């Protein structure tokens, strides 16, 4: 497995997922931004963090989690367990979204000062957000791997 594959898939997937979450936030009028939520959780645990440190912590944590998801994806793709095709990527994103909901639920339950938000709406947007992550992680991976990836059918 190449570190470059993980970096490209992780950065591409996380960037487009985050854009999706900001779009849903704008359309719904509620903040679903994962980096902002992570920063908020960090600030509540470490109240001495200033605004910049809070944002940096949230964004860094968000991209690190994206790298962990990408690491798992690239491992699956490299070993041939799944292929970065449209159908398998949609399924992978859906499964990842369900896993993310479980992780966020656990995080909010364990946190001593969880935020006030519409949890069901937040969890509901996480599944399609992770489908977007998976689609763009696969696209980044396929573009990086050029000829080898282009031989695989997207359908």
ABEGO torsion letter per residue (X at the ends): XBAAAAAAAAAAAAAAAAAAAAAAAAAAGBBABAAAAAAAAAAAABAABBAAAAAAAAAAAAAAAAAAAAAAAAAAAAAGABBBBAAAAAAAAAAAAAAAAAAAAAAAAABABBBBBBAAAAAAAAAAAAAAAAAAAAAAAAAAAEAAAAABBAX
